[in-house]
């Protein structure tokens, strides 16, 4: 089962009301308030005129870019609650006057849903762009898209497996995020996550982008923390992800990584994001 679906299942029956104050009428928000959907082929996305116009539009609105990677699955409920609350940091950064744009996977689950709630609570103070495989989200698929994103990029990859195309969008996602961040400061935030998250970390390392790891969020994030600190791990899931990360050399540039503890809360994540994008 792909990690996006696992995220959704993990959140069934779990309200994120501790994160942010709900906005009245949000559950029934009008279609006009929902994400603008752009359909893109993974083949030569740079030739898509609608996407090119979107890139130019978002770059006019922003001067720094934040990429979210991972999820919130297979966590204790109290730890999950702590993690999701950390993403109020996005609204806090926007309140400092920084014109940030944020990119993620766009589904209504885990840290992506938390980012959408942060945007909504901030009065839509920053654009939030989700990128997902077209086959997995409506109308073709069954994984719900987050309604609080400003944009949703539905990627059609002709070579993607028919039954599970998660990860087939990653190359297009990072081409897009690279175009949005070109010549400007950017930072990636990694929480939890699995194999797809490790692939995304590789894209960020290749780009020389600062990466914030949420220590204590489990799985891929903690696997990378253990590699950087050279500490042993016993959780079988983390052991396997650490082996994959080590084989891929994901920590070959340790200077790119900053570790923020789960217990640090939204203010610690805000400070880490601010430090990464300040003055660049």
VEXMAR-792241 format. One record per atom (N, C-alpha, C, O, CB): x, y, z. Coordinates in pm, whole numbers, plus 50000, padded with zeros to 5 digits. Atoms other than C-alpha are relative to their C-alpha. Glycine has a CB too. Example, Ala and Ser with C-alpha at 12.3 -4.5 7.8 and 13.67 -1.06 7.14 Angstrom:
500894988150000 512304955050780 500905012050000 501945011850066 499015000350125 499184988149994 513674989450714 499235010950073 499745022050090 500415004649858 
//
This chain:
500854988150000 500005000050000 500885012450000 501815013350080 499045000150123 499154988150008 501465034149903 499855008750123 498825008250191 499695008049876 499994992549875 502365058350180 498945010950003 498515014750112 501365006150021 501054990050000 499815084550067 498704994250053 498005000550132 499805005849860 501215006449953 496975060050124 500114996650147 499154998150223 499704987549918 499785003049859 498515049050455 499765012450084 499175011850192 501414994650023 500214987449928 498545085450560 498525002550021 498085006150131 500635011849924 501444997349992 494845088650482 499344990850102 498514995250181 499354998349862 500595009449907 493965057150676 500375003450143 499565001950234 500444985949967 499544996649866 496025068650971 499225011550059 499135013050181 501475003349999 500694988049952 493985100450990 498494998350012 497805007550054 500305011449908 501445002349988 490515084350978 499595001050147 500164994250233 499604986249940 500474998349863 488675095251288 500875009050083 500595011150201 499904986950065 499094991449924 491525118351388 499845014349954 500195017549840 501474995449984 500224986050035 490635155251389 501275007850026 501985005350122 498835006050080 498814991749984 493365180751343 499605013350066 500235023650043 500705002449863 500514987749940 491395205751552 500985006250097 500875018150126 498714997350070 499014994249910 494325210051790 500995008649926 501715016449987 500734989050076 499024992550079 496345224851505 499595014649983 500365023650015 500174993649863 500414986550036 494325255251403 498525001950023 497764992250024 500355002949854 501414997049982 491015272451463 499274998349869 499675004449769 499815014250056 500715002150127 488505260751200 499395013049949 499055021950027 498914989450017 500654988750063 487105285850955 498564996049972 498314985449915 500735004449869 501405003650017 483315286550948 499674998049853 500105005749767 499095010750060 500445002850136 481785271250639 501024992649916 500744989549801 499645012649932 498965006350080 485035254550530 499614986549944 499924983749828 501234998550082 500345013150055 483605219050498 499185000949873 499264992049788 499264991950102 500834998950119 481165231550237 500445011249910 499635017449842 498575002050039 499534988650075 483395256850072 499674998749852 499614987749798 501495001750019 500414999950139 482435266949721 501094994749909 502274995049944 499615014049957 499035005550094 484095251149421 501045010349961 502195006949934 499304994749875 499074989550038 485675284849342 501145001450098 502205006750064 499285013149987 498974999149897 487635282349668 500924987949998 501924987650069 499375001450135 499205012250003 489025248249584 501205001749906 501265011349830 499144987949955 498774998150078 492395242449419 499765001649850 498864995349793 500934988450023 499984999250146 492975253149063 500774987949950 501934986049988 500645013649949 499385012550046 493755220448884 500635002249863 500005007449771 498954988749993 499294999450128 496355219048608 500444985849965 501174979650042 501235009950007 499615013350046 496745186548413 501275001149916 501355009449826 498874993349919 498694999050063 500305180148297 500504986049964 500314976650041 501015007250094 499335012450035 502095152448113 501435000450056 502075010950058 500004997849846 498625000649952 505385140748260 501005001349885 502195003349906 500244986850076 499164998450119 506715142447904 500045014849963 499035020749925 499464991349881 499784985950036 508145177347842 499015009550068 498305016950000 499895001649850 500944991049931 506165195848113 500315014749973 499435023249986 500034997450150 499624986150028 508095227448021 499275005749879 499265017849859 501505001049979 500744995450118 506025229047701 498535002650030 497795007149942 500124989849890 501394997849962 502735231147891 499815014950030 500355020050129 499604991350125 500144985549988 501665267447850 499265004150127 499605014250189 499275005549879 500734996749876 499195267048140 500914999050121 500855007350212 498784990750017 499065001749889 501905254148372 501045011150000 501415016250106 500684986349992 499034989150010 504395279948244 499415013050053 500105020650122 500455001949855 500674988049950 501875307548316 499844999550151 499985009650220 498635001749933 500155001749855 501275293248663 501335002750071 501355009350175 499504985950032 498684997849940 505015293048739 500295015050009 500745019950112 501104992949919 499754985650002 505295329548637 499125007250102 499575016450170 499755005749858 500954993849906 502225338648844 500464998150144 500475007550223 498594994049982 499595002749861 503495321749161 501325007050032 501515011750144 500144984850022 498734993249975 506985336249122 499805015150023 500585021450094 500974997849882 500304985949973 505435371149113 499505001950144 499635012850200 498945005149900 500594999149867 503775363549448 500974996250112 500684998750229 498794991450008 499135005849898 506745347849629 501465003949980 501875007949871 499884984949999 498554998150013 510425352349704 500804988950069 502034989850079 500405013450059 499345011649941 511205319249879 499054988149988 497844989949976 500415002650150 500835011850023 509985283349849 500304989350103 501464986750135 500214994549858 499905010649900 509325255850105 499384987349942 498254987549893 499295004050133 500475012850052 508975219350001 499754990650117 500614988950204 501034993849901 500345009649895 507215194150227 500084985949945 499584983149836 498595002950056 499825013750046 508105157450202 499744990550116 500214992850228 501424997849942 500255010049897 506855127250395 498544998950035 497675001149950 500795003250124 501385002049959 503725120850598 499884999650150 500635006450222 499454987449941 500245000949856 502425111650941 499454986250035 498594985150123 499015011150046 500565013449980 501795074050930 500834991850097 502014994750122 499894992849867 499395009649908 502605046051174 500615007150122 501685003450171 501084991949927 499564992449884 502965070951458 499014998150114 497824995650092 500165014949966 500904999149886 501575071251810 499115012349983 499535022549928 500795000750134 500944989150024 498505093451816 500495013350058 500315023749996 498654996650059 499534987549941 500085118852052 501155006049921 501255018249907 500424997850143 498904995250083 503205121051837 499475005449866 499975015449814 501034988849975 500604995450126 501085124351524 499385013850019 499515022649934 498934989949951 500634987149971 499155152651685 501075011050011 500885022049959 499194999250131 498904990349988 502435170151775 500565003749864 500825015449837 501104994350089 499424997550131 503765166251423 499115009049916 499585018849858 500254986849927 500894992150083 500705179951249 499915014450050 499795023749970 498624993749997 500054986549944 500605209751485 501245008149963 501185020449959 499864999350151 498784992850035 504185218351385 499845008249872 500545018249854 501144990349983 500094993550130 503025228951039 499225013150004 499025019649901 499364990849901 500454986349981 501365259651182 501175009549971 500975021449947 499455002150144 498794992250031 504965271351126 499885007349867 500435018349851 501224991049998 500134993650131 504015279250765 499265013350012 499655023249951 499274990849902 500734987549978 501465305050878 500855009950079 500805022050054 498684997250075 499144991249919 503965318651133 501085006649914 501395018349932 500654992050114 498994994350091 506615323350863 499365010849914 499935021649894 500644989049911 500694990150083 504085341250642 499715012750078 499755023750023 498684994249945 500304988449917 503215364150934 501225009050020 501085020850052 499474995550134 498794991849986 506845375750948 500215009149880 501095017649881 501214991150019 499874991850119 506365391250606 500714993149885 500794998649775 500705012650032 499355007350109 508265365050407 498954994949902 497964988849942 500834988250054 500955004250104 506485358350077 500394986149954 501084984349854 500005010149879 499645013850033 506765320650073 498964993649910 497784997149913 500174991950127 500865009550068 505335295149835 500334986550060 501454984350105 500195000249843 499805013249941 504895259249956 499554989449900 498534990949833 499214998750133 500345011050089 504875226849757 500004986850074 500834984650163 500974999549883 500075013249938 503875191549857 499264990449908 499144992949787 499305000750139 500665010150081 501955160749741 498525002349975 497914995349894 500164987150064 501344995650034 498545177249750 498824991850047 497684995650020 499915000849861 501145008049958 496445149849911 499525004050139 500245010650215 500374985249998 500614996149873 494135153650210 500394989850106 499574981950153 498455001049988 499465009649904 496335134350450 501275005550062 502015012949998 500274986449932 498744997249935 499115138950701 500435014649996 499635023650017 501044991949940 499464986449997 501365169150673 499475008649886 499515020849894 501524999549995 500584992450111 499755179050342 498685006350042 498405017850009 499804991049876 501244994449947 496375183250508 500325010850103 499665021250106 499134988950063 499614990149900 498095201550795 500465013049933 500155023849982 501124994550090 499574988050073 499715225450545 498805007549945 498775019849947 500954996249886 501214993650051 496305231950390 499265007450109 498755018450087 499104989749937 500654993449888 494845239950730 500775012550044 500175022650081 499874990450118 499194988349966 497755263350802 499745011349901 499645022949940 501494996450002 500284989750101 497115281550475 498635006250024 498485018450018 500074994049858 501354994949978 493405284450549 499955009350121 499335019950117 499014988450018 500014992049878 494025297650901 500755013149983 500495022850054 500604992150115 499234987850024 496485323350764 499275009849911 499795020549880 501344996649939 500724991650095 493825337950538 500544998449860 500545007849781 500065014550040 499425003150132 495425321050236 501185009249969 501285014749859 498935001249891 498884990650011 498615341050294 501114995149909 502015002949875 500565002850136 498955005150088 500755318350076 499424989949901 498494982649936 501134993550082 500455010350094 500265297449762 500514986350045 501634985050093 500505003149856 499695013849959 500255259849832 499714991049882 498554988849846 499194995750126 500115007550126 500915238049529 500224985150027 501294981050071 501035005149896 499885014449986 500235200749544 500244993449866 499674997649765 498764994250066 499715007450124 501595176349285 499734985250026 500314979350117 501495002249953 500395013949979 500055141649254 499794992849867 499554999349765 498724999250085 500265007550124 499675113648996 498535001449962 497654999850046 500374985050016 501374998150046 496565119948787 499154987550021 497954988550047 499995003849852 500765012549989 495575083248809 499554997150143 498664988850164 500834988449949 500295003349861 495425083749190 499015009550067 498465006350172 501275000050078 500904990249941 493285114649255 498765001449911 498824998049793 500715013750017 501204998350083 489735122649138 500275009149880 501065018449891 498855005750084 501075009750020 488295119448886 500464985949965 499634976749960 499105004849893 499535013250042 490515090048786 500244990550117 500064978450105 501265001349920 499675008249884 491495077949134 499165003450120 498245011550113 501455001650034 500854998949882 490125076049485 500655007250118 500015008950222 499584986550044 499354993049890 492685094549701 499575014649999 499835021549900 501544998849991 500514986250000 491115127949805 501135010249991 502175008850055 499185002650125 499084988650003 492955159849712 499625009450113 498465010250152 499945007449863 500284990849891 493275185649987 499305012549947 499805018749852 501305003850074 500764988750052 490665213349940 500595013650033 500165023749977 498614999450051 499454987249956 492775240250109 501305003949928 501925013949963 500244999650147 498884996250085 495585240049854 499535010649899 498355011149864 500604987649928 500374990250102 495675268649606 500034993949861 499264997949773 500935012050006 499835006150133 496775246749313 500264985150016 500854980750115 501155006849921 499745014450005 496855209849228 500474996549859 499764998949761 498724991850039 499435004150129 499075196648950 499814984949987 500404977150061 501525003949989 500285014250024 497775163348818 500914995049889 500774998949773 498494997749964 498975004450093 500655145248651 499644986749936 499424976750006 501354998950070 500245012450075 499995119448382 501344995049949 501955000949859 498995002249882 498765006250044 503025097048345 499654987649920 499194977849979 500934996550122 500405011350083 502465073248050 500664986850039 500134976150010 500305002949857 499295012349965 505005048548189 499694995250142 500284985450188 501495002249986 500325003749862 503475046748539 499214986950003 498424984249913 499195011250069 500805012249985 502095013248661 498515003550010 498155013850066 500444992150125 501434997250003 498345010948616 499414999750141 498575008150173 499294989949911 500635002049870 497544999148971 500565008950111 499855011750208 500154985850040 499424991749895 499895020849175 501025009349938 502165005449912 500654991250111 499114990750069 501395051949019 500655010250094 501245020050047 499235007349892 499334990949907 502605069049338 501504999649979 502104988949971 499664996350145 498574998950028 506125081249279 500285003149855 501365007849820 500714987450039 499804997250142 505615084448905 499985014949971 500395019349864 498934993049916 500084985550016 505035121648957 501235007350053 501365019450034 498785005250070 498934993449924 508235128149154 500945008249911 501305019449947 500814989750075 499094992650087 510475138448865 499375013049952 500025023549952 500414991349881 500714987950044 507865162948733 499845009650117 499995021750100 498634996549941 500154991849880 507235175349088 501265008350026 501195020350050 499684991250122 498774992949967 510875184149143 500505008849886 501255018449910 501074990150038 499744990350108 511245199548799 499205012750027 499735023750014 499624994049860 500864988649972 508315222048891 500505008050119 500605020350113 498564995450024 499534992949880 509595230149239 501325007249973 501565018050025 500174990250117 498754993450038 513005237749091 499755012749921 500455022749940 500864990649920 500344988150079 511425261948844 499435011050088 499725022850067 499004996449889 500594990249910 509455279049121 501045006350092 500935017950130 498904993550083 498994995349905 512535282249342 501245005649932 502155010550001 500414988850091 498774996250072 515075291149072 500505013950040 499765023750034 499754999549849 499384987349966 517475318349187 499535006050131 499845017550161 499765009749892 500544995149874 515725321449522 500274989850111 500524978150082 498485002649987 499795009649891 516165305949868 498864989950008 497694993249985 500145007350133 501015010449983 514375273049926 500484990350106 501674989650136 499724992649866 499695009749895 514235246150193 498994988749992 497834990949958 499995006650141 500905011649993 512775211150224 499824996150146 500764996550224 500554988149916 500315004949867 511065198350538 499594985449987 498654982349913 498885008550069 500265014350010 511085160550585 499494994850134 500164996050236 501274992349956 500605005949880 508785143650836 499514986049966 498794984049868 498835008950054 500515013550020 508185106350866 500314995449857 501434997549810 498464999450028 499805003850140 507755091950515 500634986349981 501154980250075 500855010249932 499455013150035 508875060450337 500935000749882 501735010149870 498884990249971 499105000750113 510615050550017 499895011649903 500905016449852 499774987449927 500184988650089 509095078249805 500675012350058 501265020449986 498505002649975 499364988649934 510315103450062 501514999649982 502135010049960 499655000150149 498555001150021 513875090250031 500375004249858 501405010649837 500484985750027 499754995550137 513655095449655 499945015149991 500755021349921 498974993749903 500114985550001 512535131149715 501205006550069 501675017050025 498715004450070 498804994849935 515455136649955 501175000349902 501965009749902 500364991650123 498935000350100 517795126349674 499905011849906 500915017949872 499964986849920 500174988350087 516315153249449 500455012750071 501095021350010 498535001349956 499604988149925 516835179149723 501515000750021 502105011450013 499295000350134 498545000249983 520425168149787 500685003949869 501635011749870 500484986050046 499424996450131 521205170149414 499905015049974 500785020949912 499304992349887 500204985650021 519815205649414 500805008550097 500855020750083 498535003450013 499264992549899 521995215149711 499095007950091 499475018350144 500975009349934 501024992849923 518855225349897 500094996350148 500244984550180 498594996849946 500065003249857 518805228150279 498824991050031 497754992349972 499925012850084 501035009849964 516795200150439 499834999850151 500804998050225 500374985949948 500335000849858 515075201050778 499384986450028 498384982749966 499035011750042 500545013049961 514495167050939 499285001350134 499835007050228 501134989350009 500754999849874 511795163451207 500344987350077 499814976650048 498455001349974 499575011449919 513445140751462 498864995550092 498235003650159 501265003650083 501075005449918 510995117751637 498724997849923 497734992849977 499735009150115 501205002250082 508515117151349 499984986149940 498984982049881 499935010549888 499965013850043 509645081951260 500434997849856 500645007349780 498684994150018 499775004950134 510435062250946 501155007049927 502275007249980 498765001649920 498894994850081 512475080050674 500745011350069 501975011950064 499475004949865 499354988749933 513135111650874 500954995150108 502084999850118 498965009550059 499165005049892 514465092251173 501134991249947 502204990450007 499174992250100 498925007750062 516445069150945 501155009249960 502325005949980 499484992249877 498974990350041 518285099550808 500685006350122 501895008550120 499385011149913 499414994749877 518785113851158 501004990050057 502094994050101 498905003150105 499105010249945 520345080951271 501284998849918 502354996449973 499304986550006 498805000350085 522705081250972 500905011950030 502125010450041 499604999949852 499224987949975 523795116951039 500694999450136 501825003950150 499125012349992 499455000649863 524335110351410 500764987250028 501384985650133 498885001550100 499335012949985 525695075351356 499524992650126 500324986850200 501535001950005 500605006849885 523305061651619 499254987649952 498724987649841 499055009550077 500695012350040 521815026451613 498495001650005 497975009950078 500434988450090 501465000349999 518165019751540 499544985650011 500244976549965 499405006849873 500515013549982 516024989651628 498684997549928 498354986149897 499844997050145 501275001650068 512674996151462 500244994349860 500995000349782 499245013749991 499735006550130 512584972451159 499725009149881 500465008849782 499164987549988 500344991050109 510914998550939 501105010449979 501515013149866 498655007050027 498944989850009 513545024851019 501314993649955 502064999649879 500195007150137 498785007050040 516344999250981 500044998449848 501075001149785 500094986150069 500045001950144 515234991250626 500175013049923 500895013449823 498704993549960 499884987050066 514865027850530 501415005750016 501935012249925 498965009850055 498634995349979 518245036050683 500964992949904 501854999349848 500444997650146 499155007450093 519875008650475 499885005549859 500885007049788 499654985150002 500224994250133 518295023050159 500655013749989 501285016949889 498515001149970 499424986550001 519365058350252 501524999549997 502165007449929 499525008050122 498545001249996 522905047350329 500554995449866 501565000649819 500434990450111 499585005150130 523215027850004 499955010949894 500815011449805 499124988249958 500154989150097 522005058449810 500885012050031 500965021449952 498555004449995 499134988849964 524415081349993 499255012950026 499735023749992 501015002349893 500854988149985 521645105150095 500575010250098 500225022050092 498634995950046 499414990549905 523685120450377 501435003849960 502245007650044 500004994050142 498654996950048 526755126350160 500365014850015 501535018550011 500144996149854 499764985849976 526335163650218 499365003950134 498315010450136 499445008849883 500634997849868 525685165750593 499745014650032 498895017850115 500884994250108 500194985749973 525975203850586 498645005049954 498215015849993 501095008049932 501324995850047 522605205150409 498914997750104 497845003650095 499654992649873 501055004649909 520735189750703 499975007750132 501005010850192 500194985350029 500264994449868 519215206151010 498974990950067 497984987050005 499495015049992 500905008949926 517525184851276 499185008250099 499745015650180 500794988950073 500924993249908 514475198451460 499214989450074 498564981050009 499045010049923 500745010449925 512965177451742 498505002049993 498005013349988 500455000050145 501454999750001 509295168851733 499455008650113 498455015650096 499444985850010 500484992649883 508935184152079 500215015149986 499705022850067 500714994950125 499734985750017 510155217751946 498805008049956 498765020249974 501095001749901 501234993350038 506745225751807 500125009249881 501165009749814 499495007750115 500084991450118 505715250851545 501045011150002 501575014949898 498615006149989 499044988949993 508025278351673 501394995549959 502125003149894 500035005850141 498685005050040 511125256451628 500084997949850 501105000949788 500324987050073 500015001950145 510115247151275 499995013449929 500685015249828 498794991549957 499994986450057 509345283651198 501415005750000 501855011449899 499065009350080 498654994449990 512815293551319 500964993249901 501804999849841 500544998550142 499125007450090 514515266051115 499735003949855 500665005449776 499814984950019 500344995750136 512635275750798 500525014149976 501115016949872 498474999449976 499544986350013 513405312250858 501505001049982 501995008849901 499595008050120 498544999850011 517105305250907 500464995249864 501455000249810 500624991550109 499605005750128 517255284850587 499785009749885 500555009649788 499234987349973 500324991150113 515695311850367 500435014450024 500255023049938 498514999649973 499664986349967 517025342650542 501265004649926 502294997749926 500195001550150 498824993350052 519365365350354 500664993349883 501814996449852 500975001450105 499395006750116 519925342750053 499465006049872 499855001749763 499714984850003 
//
